[in-house]
Amino acid sequence: MQIIDFHTHIYPESIAAKASASVCDFYNLEKSFIGTSEILLEQGKKAEISGYVLLPVANSPENVHHINQFIVREKNLHEEFYGFGTLHAAMDDFQSELDYIEGSGLLGIKIHPDSQKFNIDDKRMFPIYDSIQGRLPILIHCGDKRFDYSHPRRLLNIISNFPRLQIIAAHLGGWSIFEEAFELLKDKDCYVDMSSCMSFMAPEQMVKYIKGYGADRVLFGSDFPIWDPSKEAEAFLKLGLNYQEQEKIAFRNAQSILNKKGS
């Protein structure tokens, strides 16, 4: 079965070890892989993963452009990569960066409110959401019981104010607050990805959320370098979903978002 990993992170080799360790430290998790393109491709190949969505984050507005440039270079070097760009609420001129993102062939936007230190529904983000709705999808890190920046209830404000915005709520809509997120988002018009979820719940609970959201709304994602894409794919395929559900989650939903033709 074809698989597209919709949630991955890579870094320039000069900082990859430090950046990967920093992310694990942020979540109080044991260190896993070093987040380079070569290691991502090597691990994913074990599960015959055919595509990877790269999701960058800029923790300051000054870093936005060169981080986006790095993603552009990587997706141009590796045909397996689909790149998203990043933006920041404190940017003075998001429109020129958005033009660069689109003009360079990046296919969406990623924000991580917890590390970028602004709320999902920060009013500074409203012009960005308005500008990209109907234009590019946005993947938003959601949930963390330690913070309020990315609480899924804040996402409800965005869903109601920007009805044409295609939203992917990461981590089943609420990392570490999965049930609360499910109750808030189960009937809303957004996708969710399953990255950084399977290690925190029993398979039966994972299946409950997938079926509750509906296979049409769920995307496979590993959250490399925290987790091993090959092991995440193996665990996903062992959940006991039927083939049609697996196919939608593994690649058909991703193809629809990325507007890519599959075999």
N, C-alpha and C positions, 0 to 999 in steps of 0.2 A: 504493500500500500504506500502510495506517495504521502509524504509528511512535510509540512512546512512548519518550522519552529517560529512562532510569531512573537517570541519574547526573548531576545538575546542582547548581550552587551559585550562589546570589545573595546580595547584601548590601544593607543600607540605602544609599541614594544618597550619604549623607554620608561613608561610609567605603569605598564600593565600589572606587574606584580603588586606594586603599592596600591593601585586603584582597586584591584580585586580584593586584597586584604581589607582595605578600608570599608568596602561594601559589606563584607562578612562581619566586620566589627560593628557596623551600624546596626545590624540585625542580631547581634550576639550569636552568630552562627560560626561553626568551625570553618576554617579556610578550605576552599575547594580548589578549583582550577585557576590558572593564570589566564586572564581574559584577552588572548590574542586571536586573530583570525585563524591562524594555523591550528591552534589547539581546538577551537570551536569546530572547524571543518573535520579534524581528525576524530573527535568524539562523536560528532553527528553522523559521520560516515558509517559507524558501527551499526546504526539503526536505519541506514539508508535514507536519512533525511535529505531532501533535495533542495530545500530553500530555508533561508534564515532572515528574519526581519531584525535589523540592527536598530537599537533604541538608545540614542544618546541623551545625556542630561547635562545641562550647563548650570552650575551652582552660582554663577554670577553672570550678569548680562555681557560683561567684557569677554567672556569665554565662548559665547554662543557661536560666533562665526567660525573660529578655527576648529571647534568641535564638529560643526557641520561639514567643514571642508574635509576633515579626516574621514567622516562617514562616506562622503562622495568619492574620495579616493579608493576606499576599501570596496565599495559596491562596484566601482569601475574595474577593479582588479579581479574580482571574483564573481562569476556569473550566478553563483548560488545566493548572493546577497541582495536583499531588498532594503534600502535605507530609508529611515525616517529622519527628519531633522528635529532640532529642539529650539524652543523659544523661551523667553523669560519675562515675567510680568513687569520687571523694572526696565525693560529695553526702551530706549528713546525712539527708535525707528524700527519697529518690527516689520513694517511693510516691505522695506528693501531686503531684509533677510528672508522673508517669505517668498519674495520674487526669486531670490537666489536658490532657495530650497526647491521650488518648483522647476526653475530653469535648469537645475543640475540633475534632475531626474529622481529626486527623493519623493517618496510616495505618501508621506504623512507627517504628523507632528507627535512628539512624545514630551510630556511634562511629568515631573516627579515633585509634587508639592511639598512633601516632607523634607526632601534634601534641598529644594530650592527656596524653602521658607516663605511660601505664600499659599493662601487658601485656594482651593479649586475655584471657588466663586468670588475671588478677589475681583473687584470692579475693574482693576487695571487689565484683567484678562478678557473682559467683555469685547473690546474692539477686535482682539485676536480671534476669539470664537466667532464673532460675526463675520470676520473676513474669510475665515476658512470654511464656514458651513456651506455645504454644497460644493466644496472645492477639494478639500483634503480631509481624510480621517484623522482623529486624534486619539492616541492611547494615553490614558491617565493612570498613574499609580494611584490605587485607592486602598485605604484602610491601614491602620496601625493603632493598636490600643493605647500606645504611648502618646499619640499626637492627635490633633484635630484638623490639621491642614487638609487632609485627604479623606475625611470622613465621607462615606457614601451619601449621607443626607445633604451634603454640600453639592454633590453631583446632581441631585434632583433639581436644584436651582438652574443648573446649566441645561439640563434636558428640557425644562419647561420654557426657558428663555430663548433657546436656540434649537428649534425643532428640526432644522435641516442639518444639524451637526452630527456627523457619524462618529460615535463615541465607542471606544473599547475600554472598558473598566478592568484594569489589571487585577489579577489574583482573586478571581470570582467576585470582583466588585468590592472586596474589603479584606485585605490580609489581616489575619489574627482576630477579625470580627466577622467571620464568614456568615454566621447565622443572621446577624443584624443586617449585614449587607443584602443577603438574600431576601429578607422580608421587605427591604426598601426598594430593591431593584428588580424583583422577579417579574413584574408586569410592565417594566419600563422599556422604552425603545433604545436599547444599547446592546452591544456585544459585551461579553466578559472573556478574559483568557484564564487558563487554568495553571499558570505559572506559579511556582512557590506555594502550591496548595497540597499536593498529594503527600508530602512528608509530614503534614500537620493534622491529618485526619485519616480515619479508616476508609478503605475502598468503598464501603457501603454508603458512607456519608458523601463521598465524592460523587457517586452515582446519583444520589438524591439531588444534589445541587445541579448536576448536569441535566437531569431529566426535568427538574423544576424550572430551570432557565430555558430549557429546550435546546436540542442539539444544533438547531439553526443559529443559535446565538453564542456558541462556545467555540473558542479557538485553542488549539494546542500551543503550549509555550513552555520552555524549560527554565528560563531565567539563568541561563549560563552567564557568568562562570560560577555562580553559587551552586548550581546543580548540574549534573551530567546529562546532556541531551539524550544520550543513548539509553540510560537507565530510566529517565522520565518517559521516553517513548515506550519502553518495554512495560512500565507500570501502567501507562494509559491503555495499552492494548490488552492488558490483563483485567481490566475493570469489568468485563463481561457485557459491554455495550454491543448492540447488533452492528452488522457491517455498515449499514446506511448511516447510523449515528457516528461510528468511527470515521467514516469517509468525510462527513461534513466537518467534524471537529479537526481532523488531521490536515485537510487541505482545501476542501471545497469552499468553506466559509472564507478562508484566507484568500483564495483566488478571487472570490467575489469582491473583497475589499481592495485587493491589490490590482484588480482588473487585469489579471494575467491568465492567459489560456493554458490549461493543463492538458496533459496527454490522457 
